[in-house]
Amino acid sequence: MHRDRTPLAQLPTPLHRLDVLSRAVGADIWVKRDDLTGFGMGGNKVRKAEYLIADALHSCADAIITLGSEQSNHVRVIAAAACRHNLACHLILNSADGDGPARGNLLLDKLAGARVHKISSVSERRGAITALVSRLRESGRTAYVIPIGGSNAIGAQGYVDATAELAAQLAALPPRPTTLLFATSSGGTMAGLLAGRHVAGLDVGVMGIRVDADEGAAEGISFVARDAAQARGFSYGCAPEDVPLVADYVGEGYGIATPECIQAIRQVYRQEGIVLDPVYTGKAMAGLIDLAHKGAFDGRRVVFIHTGGEPSLFAADAIIIDALVRPAGQA
């Protein structure tokens, strides 16, 4: 595996305590501000893109293909990174409405000059990739395909690095049992953190709050974690049962905000001035708050890894917007 990286992020990202929220929920809550990675509106995907774009350049590709939902944070960052490195960028987006006004992440995709290819369902993704690779080859292009979320052993290297960065920040704090908590879907961030914890020998708990109902997620994450550690020269026997996922806060499914998610977005903004999104970080924070109220973190420091995603808040539908801004006390 080629392990060069092309610098995009502003690192290290800050780690600081959320004093008001900590008092409100009765737990010691900190935040790792990966929403401030500083490229293409930031987020966790920037760390992954550094390795994925470097690998594409090493492969002599001149076109990038990746895929996701219309409001994918990963797609937004890859589009910006491809543009910066003069690579043609093709995005396969399910349910993308190219005829309507572009909002949120989709607006930024188009601002980067990426070409959007619409599909109507997830089941069409494989065929769309194959056909697009073939068309680009026929036109003399060399395509580099990045999986959904950048979630492979190459992309996960960004969070192997992030774990070492976080270890140094935690070492500067008073010793205390610590849990890392974050939103997870395609699993690349979690795989990188698990591999990074193993590589760094960092004694922390890890808790991934699922934002979708993929029952096979643990198997895929463990596979990527093993490969990511191996790329650093470490053998890691990570099995699916070693992947600590919490699926209690998914609600009706991916991209469908729960009432608790909406409340968490409102609470964290009002108490800490930090923006969360209705797809990922809002659900993860709702899980953190609920678990804290139940005493799950008594005696522990909780580090919420803010994976970004703020642009999708500005593409939220009217129901979510109305719920977010409704005066306190109104149902």
C-alpha positions in Angstrom: 0.0 0.0 0.0 1.3 3.4 -0.9 1.3 5.5 2.3 2.2 9.0 1.2 -0.2 11.8 2.0 -0.9 15.1 0.3 -1.4 17.7 3.0 -4.9 19.3 3.1 -5.8 19.5 6.8 -4.8 22.1 9.4 -3.4 19.9 12.2 -3.5 19.2 15.0 -7.2 20.0 15.6 -8.1 21.3 19.0 -9.2 19.2 22.0 -11.1 21.2 24.6 -13.6 20.7 27.4 -17.3 21.4 26.9 -17.9 23.0 30.4 -21.5 24.0 30.0 -22.6 20.7 28.5 -20.6 18.8 31.0 -22.5 20.5 33.8 -25.8 19.9 32.1 -25.4 16.2 31.6 -23.4 15.4 34.6 -20.3 14.0 32.8 -16.8 15.1 31.8 -17.3 15.9 28.1 -14.5 17.0 25.8 -14.5 17.5 22.0 -11.9 16.8 19.4 -12.6 19.4 16.8 -12.2 17.6 13.5 -14.9 19.8 12.2 -12.0 22.3 12.0 -9.7 20.4 9.7 -9.9 23.5 7.5 -10.3 22.3 3.9 -13.5 22.2 1.9 -15.4 23.1 5.0 -13.6 20.5 7.0 -14.6 17.3 8.8 -13.2 13.9 9.2 -13.1 13.2 5.5 -10.2 15.6 5.0 -7.8 13.3 6.9 -8.8 10.4 4.7 -8.6 12.5 1.5 -5.0 13.2 2.2 -4.1 9.6 1.7 -6.6 8.8 -1.0 -5.7 11.6 -3.3 -2.0 10.9 -2.8 -2.6 7.3 -3.8 -4.5 8.4 -6.9 -1.7 10.6 -7.9 0.8 7.8 -7.3 -1.3 5.6 -9.5 -1.0 8.3 -12.3 -4.8 8.7 -12.3 -6.2 11.8 -14.0 -9.9 11.3 -12.9 -11.5 10.5 -9.6 -14.8 8.6 -9.2 -16.5 8.4 -5.8 -20.0 7.9 -4.6 -22.5 8.7 -1.8 -25.7 10.4 -0.9 -26.6 13.9 -2.2 -25.4 15.4 1.1 -22.3 13.2 1.5 -19.5 14.9 3.4 -17.0 12.5 1.9 -18.1 13.5 -1.7 -17.8 17.2 -0.9 -14.2 16.9 0.4 -13.1 14.6 -2.5 -14.6 17.0 -5.0 -12.6 19.9 -3.5 -9.4 17.9 -3.2 -9.6 16.6 -6.8 -10.2 20.2 -8.1 -7.1 21.4 -6.2 -5.0 18.7 -7.8 -6.4 19.2 -11.3 -8.1 15.8 -11.3 -11.4 15.4 -13.1 -14.0 14.4 -10.6 -17.1 12.3 -11.2 -19.7 11.8 -8.4 -22.2 9.0 -8.4 -25.0 10.3 -6.1 -28.1 8.5 -5.3 -31.3 10.6 -5.3 -29.4 13.7 -6.4 -31.8 16.3 -7.8 -29.7 18.0 -10.5 -32.7 20.1 -11.6 -33.5 21.7 -8.3 -31.4 24.3 -6.4 -28.2 22.9 -5.1 -27.9 23.3 -1.3 -25.5 22.2 1.4 -22.9 19.7 0.3 -24.3 19.4 -3.2 -23.7 23.1 -3.7 -20.1 22.7 -2.8 -19.7 19.7 -5.0 -20.8 21.8 -8.0 -18.8 24.8 -6.8 -15.7 22.5 -7.2 -16.7 21.7 -10.8 -17.4 18.1 -10.1 -19.7 16.2 -12.6 -22.7 14.7 -10.9 -24.1 11.4 -12.1 -27.6 10.6 -10.7 -28.8 7.2 -9.7 -32.1 6.4 -8.2 -31.1 3.7 -5.7 -28.1 2.2 -3.9 -28.4 -1.0 -5.9 -27.4 0.9 -9.0 -24.0 2.0 -7.6 -21.8 -1.0 -8.8 -23.1 -0.9 -12.3 -22.8 2.9 -12.5 -19.1 2.7 -11.4 -18.3 0.0 -13.9 -19.9 1.9 -16.8 -18.3 5.2 -15.9 -14.8 3.6 -15.6 -15.3 2.1 -19.0 -16.4 5.4 -20.6 -13.5 7.3 -19.1 -11.0 4.6 -20.3 -12.4 4.9 -23.8 -11.9 8.7 -23.7 -8.2 8.2 -22.6 -8.7 8.9 -18.9 -7.3 6.8 -16.1 -9.9 6.6 -13.3 -9.2 6.1 -9.6 -12.3 4.8 -7.7 -12.7 5.8 -4.1 -15.2 3.7 -2.1 -18.1 5.3 -0.2 -16.9 7.3 2.7 -13.3 6.8 1.7 -13.6 3.7 4.0 -10.8 1.5 3.1 -7.3 0.8 4.6 -5.9 3.8 2.6 -8.4 6.3 3.9 -8.3 4.9 7.4 -4.6 5.9 7.6 -5.9 9.4 8.3 -7.4 8.2 11.6 -4.4 6.1 12.5 -2.6 9.5 12.4 -5.4 11.2 14.3 -5.2 8.6 17.2 -1.5 9.4 17.6 -2.3 13.1 17.6 -5.0 12.6 20.2 -2.7 10.5 22.4 -0.3 13.4 22.6 -3.1 15.7 23.6 -4.5 13.3 26.2 -1.0 12.9 27.7 -1.0 16.6 28.5 -4.2 16.2 30.7 -4.5 14.7 34.1 -4.8 10.9 33.8 -8.4 9.6 33.7 -10.2 6.7 32.1 -11.3 7.9 28.7 -13.8 6.9 26.0 -13.8 8.2 22.4 -17.3 8.5 21.1 -18.3 9.4 17.5 -20.8 8.9 14.7 -20.1 6.0 12.4 -21.7 4.8 9.1 -19.3 3.4 6.4 -16.8 2.8 9.2 -13.5 4.2 8.0 -13.1 6.6 10.9 -13.8 3.9 13.4 -11.5 1.4 11.7 -8.7 4.0 11.7 -9.2 4.7 15.4 -9.2 1.0 16.3 -6.0 0.4 14.3 -4.5 3.6 15.6 -5.3 2.7 19.2 -3.5 -0.7 18.6 -0.5 0.9 16.9 -0.1 3.6 19.5 -0.8 1.4 22.5 -3.4 3.9 23.7 -5.5 2.7 26.6 -8.9 4.3 25.8 -12.4 3.0 25.2 -13.9 3.4 21.7 -17.7 3.8 21.1 -19.2 4.2 17.6 -22.8 5.5 17.5 -24.4 4.1 14.4 -26.4 6.5 12.2 -27.7 3.7 9.9 -29.0 0.2 10.4 -26.3 -1.8 8.5 -26.2 -5.1 10.4 -22.9 -6.1 8.7 -21.0 -3.0 9.7 -18.8 -4.6 12.4 -17.4 -7.2 9.9 -16.4 -4.5 7.4 -14.9 -2.2 10.1 -12.8 -5.1 11.5 -11.5 -6.0 8.1 -10.4 -2.4 7.3 -8.9 -2.0 10.8 -6.8 -5.1 10.4 -5.5 -3.9 7.0 -4.9 -0.4 8.2 -2.7 -1.7 11.1 -0.9 -4.1 8.8 0.0 -1.1 6.6 1.9 0.3 9.6 3.7 -2.9 10.2 1.4 -4.2 13.0 -0.5 -7.4 13.2 -4.0 -6.8 14.6 -6.5 -9.6 15.2 -9.5 -7.3 15.2 -12.7 -9.4 14.9 -16.3 -8.2 14.4 -17.0 -8.7 18.1 -14.1 -6.3 18.9 -15.9 -3.4 17.2 -18.0 -1.6 19.8 -21.0 -0.3 18.0 -24.2 1.2 19.5 -27.3 1.1 17.3 -29.8 2.5 19.7 -30.0 6.0 18.2 -30.5 5.3 14.5 -34.2 6.0 14.6 -36.0 5.4 11.3 -32.8 5.2 9.3 -29.9 7.0 7.7 -30.4 10.7 7.1 -33.7 10.8 9.1 -33.2 13.0 12.1 -34.7 11.8 15.4 -36.3 14.2 17.9 -33.4 13.5 20.2 -31.0 14.4 17.4 -32.7 17.7 16.8 -32.7 18.5 20.5 -29.0 17.7 20.7 -28.2 20.0 17.8 -30.1 22.8 19.5 -28.6 22.1 23.0 -25.0 22.0 21.9 -25.3 25.1 19.8 -27.0 27.1 22.6 -24.7 25.9 25.3 -21.4 25.7 23.4 -21.7 27.5 20.1 -20.8 24.3 18.2 -22.8 23.3 15.1 -23.8 19.7 14.7 -25.5 18.1 11.7 -28.8 16.1 11.4 -27.2 13.1 9.8 -24.1 12.2 11.8 -23.0 14.3 14.7 -26.5 15.2 15.9 -27.4 11.5 16.3 -24.0 10.7 18.0 -24.4 13.6 20.4 -28.0 12.5 21.2 -26.5 9.1 22.1 -23.8 10.7 24.3 -26.3 12.8 26.2 -28.6 9.9 26.8 -25.8 7.6 27.9 -24.4 10.3 30.2 -27.8 10.8 31.9 -27.9 7.0 32.4 -24.5 7.2 34.2 -22.6 5.2 31.5 -19.6 7.6 31.8 -19.4 8.0 35.5 -15.7 8.5 36.5 -14.6 8.7 32.8 -13.6 11.5 30.4 -15.6 11.3 27.2 -14.0 12.7 24.0 -16.6 13.4 21.4 -14.9 13.3 18.0 -16.7 16.0 16.0 -16.5 14.6 12.5 -18.0 17.7 10.8 -20.9 17.7 8.3 -22.2 21.2 9.0 -23.1 21.9 5.4 -25.9 19.3 5.5 -27.7 21.4 8.2 -28.2 24.1 5.5 -29.9 21.5 3.3 -32.3 20.3 6.0 -36.0 20.1 5.1 -38.6 22.5 6.5 -39.7 20.1 9.2 -36.2 19.9 10.8 -35.7 23.6 10.5 -39.0 24.4 12.1 -38.2 21.9 15.0 -34.7 23.4 15.5 -35.8 27.0 15.8 -39.1 26.4 17.7 -39.1 28.3 21.0 -38.2 26.3 24.0 -41.2 24.6 25.6 -43.3 24.3 22.4 -44.0 20.8 21.2 
